[in-house]
């Protein structure tokens, strides 16, 4: 029994041994599997990180710089119609700090002010003691400043490469090109327009990458733009004026070839860009344009069909309406033909032309010519014209010769282009445009015959010996025509005969006008004692100088021997 039991126990002892050994093998296998899986997971994680680092290292820096780089995202170059750069991005270094790593804020500030004396000490101290991970201290350093700060060896201070806008031409086209802020965002001029067309969205999404941004080509010709600004600066000094401006406009396409307003500013250092006297007077300034508006009054009368070139108007006596008496500056004291009303710039004759059309017809015509509505163009800085709330006869009379309504000089030039190009009002553009594209957006506002008559009157008014006020705008070989405008400015609620806003509205070449040139001079003084201060003595010569210097650049060839084409027909 004992032996049997012993044998049975022996058999039983074998079974537990097999079970334990099998469990040990199973447990050891699972442990090894866990170790292998853990190693695989860690290997996969590190492989992913390493792969990502290699990928980012091979990418364009602009695509891998992270969200913060959007602060200084790229902008497209702005170029003139010939490809000359007007605005471009350049790299610059900016100073930042990591407050958590700053050992001694006082010492750091003391060292930094040796290089940056204009650093705001209190504000910088608060930044360095904030305990945050990142703060800007100074944006857009010069290379010298960066090198000197680097030599200070301040822990927790670093540099970051950013982009800033650079304008090679400086002040030359500052009002047109505009400005960006310190974050490279457009805030005025065409820079702001570009942002509004989608660039700001690209920057916000991190997709504004330099290599993918095509240059924005403007209609501006930098050579002509330089001439225009040079003449404006010269006029400002010569006539001791408070401001001057000019625009050169293609009458067939509506392209602005050049436009300037001085005083202006340097976009590379725009500390005074917001000063009141730095306003872009050509598109954002409102003025009573004086006798240049008589161009539209005469065109209105002719286009109505109620007046022809043979019509006459009685200018023998002043017109009295209410408390106002309308007189001519240099009255002839007789009946005047339509050409005489124009070249002698008769206020009385212009008033009678407007009276023929009527109050409603007068306002409708000026609105049709785009002089009463806010102009539509790429520039954000555009003023809205002003007019009487309710037009009465006295308003129609005074507006007929340029008083009582205000518009921008650029709008006046655009309307004059319609008088010269066959009657098509074309919205102005600062971008390149073909004639076909211009025709697609043009509106026929006057009859072609009216345009032909106005070309004749412009040419006549600038012909020497005709008695017209535009003779000083004549440039030999280029057949210039135009109309002066001398407007008295309001001082203390009354028109002052000693404070003037002068303008000259010109076109050339008059046999087939291609360009309109408008110059303005705000509060000019006499160039010399005994010389007048009206538009014929300052605004007209400015036009002549601009045309003389730029006509060949604009592709207009001079022709000689045809200067005396227009002859005044005098009527009793």
C-alpha positions in Angstrom: 0.0 0.0 0.0 2.8 2.3 1.0 4.7 1.4 -2.2 1.6 1.9 -4.3 0.9 5.2 -2.6 4.5 6.1 -3.1 4.3 5.2 -6.8 1.1 7.1 -7.2 2.6 10.1 -5.4 5.6 9.8 -7.6 3.4 10.0 -10.6 1.6 13.0 -9.1 4.8 14.7 -8.4 5.7 14.7 -12.2 2.5 16.5 -13.2 3.0 19.7 -11.1 6.6 20.0 -12.3 5.4 20.1 -16.0 2.7 22.7 -15.2 5.1 25.1 -13.4 7.7 24.8 -16.2 5.1 25.5 -18.8 3.8 28.6 -16.9 7.3 30.0 -16.6 7.8 29.6 -20.3 4.5 31.4 -21.1 5.2 34.3 -18.7 8.7 34.8 -20.1 7.4 34.9 -23.7 4.9 37.6 -22.8 7.5 39.7 -21.1 9.8 39.5 -24.0 6.9 40.5 -26.3 6.2 43.5 -24.1 9.8 44.6 -24.2 10.0 44.2 -27.9 6.7 46.1 -28.4 7.9 48.9 -26.1 11.2 49.2 -27.9 9.3 49.3 -31.2 7.0 52.1 -30.0 9.9 54.2 -28.7 11.9 53.5 -31.9 8.9 54.6 -34.0 8.4 57.8 -32.0 12.1 58.7 -32.3 12.1 57.8 -35.9 9.1 60.0 -36.6 10.7 62.9 -34.7 14.0 62.4 -36.6 12.2 62.2 -39.9 10.2 65.3 -39.1 13.4 67.2 -38.2 15.1 66.1 -41.5 12.0 67.1 -43.4 11.8 70.5 -41.8 15.5 71.0 -42.3 15.0 70.5 -46.1 12.1 72.9 -46.3 12.1 76.6 -47.3 12.7 78.6 -44.1 9.6 80.6 -44.8 7.4 77.5 -44.7 8.9 76.1 -41.5 9.3 79.2 -39.4 6.1 78.6 -37.5 3.1 80.8 -36.7 5.1 83.7 -35.2 6.8 84.3 -38.6 3.5 85.5 -39.9 4.1 88.7 -38.1 6.6 89.6 -40.9 5.2 87.5 -43.7 6.5 88.3 -47.2 5.0 90.9 -49.5 5.2 91.0 -53.3 7.5 93.5 -55.0 5.8 96.6 -56.4 7.3 97.7 -59.7 6.6 100.4 -62.2 5.3 99.8 -65.8 8.9 99.2 -66.9 9.8 96.8 -64.1 11.7 99.3 -61.9 11.3 98.3 -58.3 9.3 100.7 -56.2 9.0 98.6 -53.1 10.6 95.3 -51.9 11.2 93.2 -48.8 14.6 93.2 -47.1 15.8 91.2 -44.1 16.4 92.8 -40.8 17.1 91.7 -37.3 14.9 92.3 -34.3 15.8 92.0 -30.6 13.8 89.7 -28.3 14.2 88.4 -24.8 13.2 85.3 -22.9 12.3 86.7 -19.5 12.5 83.3 -17.8 16.2 83.1 -18.7 17.1 86.7 -17.7 19.4 86.6 -14.7 19.5 90.3 -13.8 17.0 92.6 -15.5 18.6 95.8 -14.2 22.0 94.8 -15.6 20.5 93.7 -18.9 18.8 97.1 -19.3 21.9 99.0 -18.3 23.9 97.2 -21.0 21.2 97.5 -23.7 20.9 101.3 -23.3 24.5 101.7 -24.1 23.6 100.6 -27.7 19.9 101.6 -27.7 19.7 104.9 -25.8 16.1 105.5 -26.8 15.0 102.2 -25.2 12.0 102.7 -22.9 13.6 101.7 -19.6 10.4 101.2 -17.4 8.5 99.4 -20.1 11.5 97.1 -20.9 12.0 96.4 -17.2 8.4 95.2 -16.9 8.8 93.0 -19.9 12.0 91.4 -18.5 10.4 90.7 -15.1 7.2 89.3 -16.7 8.4 85.7 -16.5 6.9 84.9 -19.9 8.7 82.9 -22.6 9.1 85.6 -25.3 8.9 89.4 -25.6 10.0 91.9 -28.3 12.4 94.5 -27.1 13.3 96.4 -30.3 12.2 95.7 -33.9 14.3 96.2 -37.0 17.8 96.9 -35.8 20.6 98.1 -37.9 23.5 95.6 -38.5 25.7 97.7 -36.3 23.2 97.7 -33.5 22.9 93.9 -33.7 26.7 93.4 -33.6 27.1 95.7 -30.6 24.3 94.0 -28.7 25.6 90.6 -29.5 29.0 91.6 -28.1 27.4 92.5 -24.8 26.7 88.8 -24.1 23.5 89.1 -22.2 21.9 85.8 -21.3 18.3 85.4 -22.4 18.6 87.9 -25.2 18.4 86.9 -28.9 17.8 88.0 -32.4 15.2 87.1 -35.0 15.4 87.7 -38.7 12.3 89.6 -39.9 11.3 91.3 -43.1 10.7 95.0 -43.6 9.7 97.1 -46.6 12.3 99.1 -48.4 11.5 101.8 -51.0 14.4 102.5 -53.3 12.9 105.7 -54.6 12.3 107.2 -51.2 9.8 110.1 -51.5 9.4 109.8 -55.3 6.1 107.9 -55.3 5.4 107.8 -51.6 1.7 108.7 -51.8 1.0 106.2 -54.5 3.0 103.2 -53.2 2.0 103.9 -49.6 3.3 102.3 -46.4 3.4 99.2 -44.3 3.6 99.0 -40.5 6.3 97.4 -38.4 4.6 94.0 -39.0 4.8 94.4 -42.8 1.1 95.0 -43.1 -0.1 97.5 -45.7 -1.6 100.6 -44.1 -1.9 103.1 -47.0 -1.6 103.5 -50.7 -1.2 100.6 -53.0 0.4 98.6 -50.2 -3.0 98.6 -48.4 -4.8 97.9 -51.7 -2.6 94.8 -52.2 -3.5 93.5 -48.7 -7.2 94.1 -49.3 -7.0 92.0 -52.5 -6.1 88.8 -50.5 -2.5 89.2 -49.4 -3.6 89.7 -45.8 -5.4 86.4 -45.9 -2.4 84.6 -47.3 -0.2 86.1 -44.6 -2.7 85.0 -41.9 -2.6 81.4 -43.2 1.2 81.4 -43.5 1.0 81.0 -47.3 2.6 84.4 -48.2 5.9 82.9 -49.4 8.3 85.2 -51.3 9.0 82.9 -54.2 5.3 82.4 -54.9 4.4 86.1 -54.9 4.5 87.8 -58.3 5.4 91.5 -58.5 2.6 93.9 -58.7 3.1 96.1 -61.8 1.8 99.7 -61.6 0.9 102.0 -64.4 3.4 104.5 -63.0 6.4 105.4 -65.1 9.2 106.0 -62.6 11.0 108.3 -64.9 8.0 110.6 -65.4 7.2 110.3 -61.7 10.6 111.6 -60.9 10.2 114.6 -63.2 6.8 115.4 -61.8 8.0 115.4 -58.2 11.1 117.4 -59.1 8.9 120.1 -60.7 6.6 120.2 -57.7 9.5 120.6 -55.3 10.8 123.4 -57.5 7.4 125.1 -57.7 7.0 124.9 -53.9 10.1 126.9 -53.5 9.8 129.2 -56.5 6.2 130.3 -55.7 6.5 130.1 -51.9 3.4 128.0 -51.9 2.1 125.8 -49.1 1.6 122.8 -51.4 1.7 121.7 -55.0 0.6 118.7 -57.0 0.3 117.2 -60.5 -1.0 114.2 -62.4 -0.2 112.7 -65.8 -3.1 110.6 -67.1 -3.4 108.5 -70.3 -6.7 109.6 -71.9 -7.2 106.4 -73.8 -6.7 103.9 -70.9 -7.2 105.9 -67.7 -3.8 104.9 -66.5 -2.0 107.2 -64.1 1.5 107.6 -65.5 2.6 109.9 -62.6 1.1 111.7 -59.7 2.6 113.7 -56.9 1.7 115.9 -54.0 4.2 117.9 -52.0 5.0 118.2 -49.1 5.3 114.4 -49.0 7.2 111.9 -46.8 10.0 109.3 -47.0 8.4 105.9 -46.7 11.7 104.5 -45.4 11.4 106.9 -42.4 7.8 107.9 -42.2 7.9 109.7 -38.9 5.9 112.6 -40.4 3.6 110.7 -42.8 0.5 111.5 -40.7 1.1 115.2 -40.5 -1.8 117.3 -41.9 0.3 119.0 -44.5 1.5 115.7 -45.9 -1.9 114.9 -47.3 -2.2 113.5 -50.8 -3.9 116.5 -52.2 -4.5 115.0 -55.6 -6.9 112.3 -54.5 -7.7 113.0 -50.9 -7.8 116.8 -51.0 -11.0 118.7 -51.9 -10.8 122.0 -53.6 -12.9 124.5 -55.5 -11.2 124.0 -58.8 -11.9 127.5 -60.1 -12.0 128.2 -63.8 -10.9 124.7 -64.8 -14.6 123.8 -64.2 -15.5 126.1 -67.0 -14.3 123.3 -69.3 -17.2 121.2 -68.1 -19.7 124.1 -68.2 -18.9 124.8 -71.8 -18.9 121.1 -72.7 -22.3 120.8 -71.0 -23.8 123.6 -72.9 -22.5 122.3 -76.3 -23.6 118.7 -75.5 -27.1 119.8 -74.6 -27.7 120.8 -78.2 -29.0 124.1 -77.1 -25.7 125.9 -77.7 -23.3 125.7 -80.7 -19.9 127.1 -81.3 -21.6 130.0 -83.1 -23.8 130.9 -80.1 -23.3 134.2 -78.3 -23.8 135.3 -74.7 -24.2 138.8 -73.3 -21.3 139.7 -71.0 -21.8 143.5 -71.1 -23.0 143.8 -67.5 -22.5 141.9 -64.3 -25.2 139.4 -63.1 -26.8 140.2 -59.8 -28.6 137.4 -57.9 -29.6 137.8 -54.3 -26.7 139.4 -52.5 -24.1 138.2 -55.0 -22.9 140.1 -58.1 -21.1 138.0 -60.8 -18.3 139.9 -62.6 -15.5 139.1 -65.0 -11.9 139.3 -63.8 -10.9 141.0 -67.1 -14.2 141.8 -68.6 -14.6 142.6 -72.3 -17.9 144.4 -71.7 -19.5 143.0 -74.9 -21.3 140.0 -76.3 -19.0 137.0 -76.5 -19.0 133.9 -78.7 -18.6 130.5 -77.1 -14.9 130.4 -77.9 -14.5 133.9 -76.4 -16.3 132.9 -73.3 -13.8 130.1 -72.9 -10.5 131.8 -73.7 -11.4 135.0 -71.8 -12.6 132.8 -68.9 -15.8 134.8 -68.6 -17.7 134.2 -65.4 -20.7 135.9 -66.8 -20.6 133.9 -70.0 -20.2 130.6 -68.1 -23.2 131.5 -65.8 -25.3 132.1 -68.9 -24.2 128.8 -70.4 -25.4 127.0 -67.2 -28.6 128.9 -67.3 -29.4 127.6 -70.7 -29.1 124.0 -69.4 -31.0 124.6 -66.2 -30.3 123.6 -62.6 -31.3 119.9 -62.8 -29.4 119.5 -66.1 -26.3 121.2 -64.6 -26.1 118.8 -61.6 -26.9 115.8 -63.7 -24.1 116.6 -66.1 -21.5 117.1 -63.4 -22.6 113.8 -61.8 -22.4 112.1 -65.2 -18.8 113.4 -65.5 -17.9 111.8 -62.1 -17.2 115.1 -60.3 -19.8 114.7 -57.6 -19.3 111.1 -56.4 -16.5 109.5 -54.6 -14.0 108.3 -57.2 -13.4 104.5 -57.6 -9.8 103.6 -57.9 -7.2 101.5 -56.2 -5.9 104.2 -53.8 -7.7 104.0 -50.5 -7.1 107.7 -49.8 -9.9 109.2 -51.9 -12.1 112.1 -50.7 -15.9 112.4 -51.3 -16.8 115.6 -53.3 -19.1 118.2 -51.7 -22.0 120.1 -53.2 -25.0 122.1 -52.0 -27.6 120.0 -50.3 -30.3 121.7 -52.4 -29.2 123.3 -55.7 -30.7 126.7 -56.3 -30.0 129.0 -59.2 -27.3 130.9 -57.3 -25.5 127.6 -56.8 -25.7 126.7 -60.5 -24.3 130.1 -61.4 -21.3 130.0 -59.0 -20.6 126.4 -59.8 -20.5 127.2 -63.5 -17.2 129.0 -62.9 -15.8 126.8 -60.2 -17.1 128.1 -56.9 -19.6 126.4 -54.6 -18.6 122.7 -55.1 -15.4 120.9 -54.2 -13.9 117.9 -55.9 -10.5 116.3 -56.1 -7.8 117.3 -58.7 -7.6 113.7 -59.9 -11.3 113.6 -60.6 -11.0 116.8 -62.5 -8.3 115.3 -64.7 -10.3 112.2 -65.3 -13.3 114.2 -66.4 -11.1 116.3 -68.7 -9.8 113.1 -70.2 -13.4 112.3 -71.3 -13.5 115.8 -72.9 -10.4 114.9 -74.9 -10.8 111.2 -75.9 -14.1 111.3 -77.8 -16.4 111.4 -74.8 -15.6 108.3 -72.8 -15.3 108.5 -69.0 -12.8 105.9 -67.9 -12.2 105.2 -64.2 -8.6 106.0 -63.3 -6.2 103.1 -62.5 -2.8 102.8 -60.9 -2.4 99.4 -62.5 -1.5 98.6 -66.1 -4.5 98.5 -68.4 -4.9 98.0 -72.2 -7.2 100.1 -74.4 -9.5 97.1 -74.8 -9.8 96.7 -71.0 -10.4 100.5 -70.7 -13.2 100.3 -73.3 -14.9 97.6 -71.3 -15.3 99.8 -68.2 -15.7 103.2 -70.1 -19.0 105.1 -70.2 -19.9 107.4 -73.0 -20.7 110.7 -71.3 -20.7 113.3 -74.1 -21.0 113.2 -77.8 -17.9 112.8 -80.0 -18.6 116.1 -81.6 -18.6 117.8 -78.2 -15.2 116.3 -77.5 -13.9 117.6 -80.9 -15.2 121.1 -80.0 -13.5 121.0 -76.6 -10.2 119.9 -78.2 -10.4 123.0 -80.5 -11.1 125.3 -77.5 -8.2 123.8 -75.5 -5.8 124.3 -78.4 -7.1 127.8 -79.0 -6.7 128.8 -75.3 -3.0 127.9 -75.3 -2.2 129.5 -78.7 0.1 132.5 -78.4 -1.7 135.6 -79.6 -5.2 134.3 -79.0 -5.6 136.1 -75.7 -6.0 132.8 -73.9 -4.7 132.3 -70.5 -2.8 129.1 -71.3 -0.1 130.5 -73.6 2.6 129.9 -70.9 1.9 126.2 -71.0 2.9 125.9 -74.7 5.8 123.7 -75.5 7.3 124.0 -78.9 6.7 120.9 -81.0 4.1 119.2 -78.7 0.9 121.2 -79.4 -0.4 121.7 -75.8 -3.9 122.9 -75.0 -5.5 123.7 -71.7 -7.5 125.8 -69.3 -6.3 127.8 -66.3 -8.1 127.9 -63.0 -7.6 130.6 -60.3 -9.9 130.1 -57.3 -10.1 132.4 -54.4 -9.9 130.5 -51.1 -12.2 131.0 -48.2 -10.6 132.8 -45.2 -12.7 133.5 -42.1 -15.9 132.6 -44.0 -15.3 134.9 -46.9 -13.5 134.6 -50.3 -10.1 136.3 -50.2 -8.6 137.8 -53.3 -5.1 137.4 -51.9 -5.2 133.7 -51.1 -5.6 131.5 -54.1 -5.7 127.9 -55.2 -4.4 127.7 -58.8 -4.6 124.9 -61.4 -3.9 124.3 -65.0 -5.6 121.5 -66.9 -3.8 120.6 -70.1 -3.8 118.0 -72.9 -1.3 117.1 -75.6 -0.7 116.6 -78.4 -3.9 118.4 -79.4 -4.4 117.0 -82.9 -4.9 113.6 -81.1 -4.6 113.9 -77.4 -2.9 111.1 -75.6 -2.3 112.6 -72.1 -3.9 115.0 -69.7 -1.7 116.9 -67.3 -3.1 118.7 -64.3 -1.0 120.9 -62.0 -2.1 122.6 -58.8 -0.4 125.3 -56.6 -1.9 126.0 -53.2 -1.5 129.6 -52.0 1.3 130.7 -54.4 3.0 134.0 -54.1 4.4 136.3 -56.8 7.6 134.9 -58.3 8.9 138.4 -58.8 7.5 141.9 -58.0 5.2 143.0 -60.8 4.5 139.4 -61.9 1.0 138.0 -61.4 0.2 135.1 -59.0 -2.7 133.7 -61.0 -2.6 130.2 -62.6 -1.2 131.5 -65.9 2.0 132.6 -64.1 2.7 129.4 -62.1 0.4 126.4 -62.8 0.7 126.8 -66.6 4.6 126.9 -66.6 4.6 123.8 -64.4 2.7 122.0 -67.0 5.1 123.2 -69.7 8.1 122.0 -67.8 6.6 118.5 -67.1 5.6 118.1 -70.8 9.0 119.4 -72.1 10.9 116.9 -69.9 8.6 113.8 -70.2 7.0 113.9 -73.6 9.7 111.9 -75.3 9.7 109.4 -72.5 6.0 108.9 -73.0 6.5 108.2 -76.7 5.2 111.5 -78.1 7.4 112.8 -80.9 7.7 116.5 -81.4 6.4 118.0 -84.6 7.4 121.5 -85.7 5.7 124.0 -88.1 2.2 123.3 -87.0 1.9 125.5 -83.9 -0.6 128.0 -85.3 -3.4 125.6 -86.2 -6.2 127.2 -84.1 -7.6 130.7 -85.0 -10.2 132.6 -83.1 -13.2 133.7 -85.1 -14.5 136.9 -83.6 -18.2 137.8 -83.8 -19.8 141.1 -83.3 
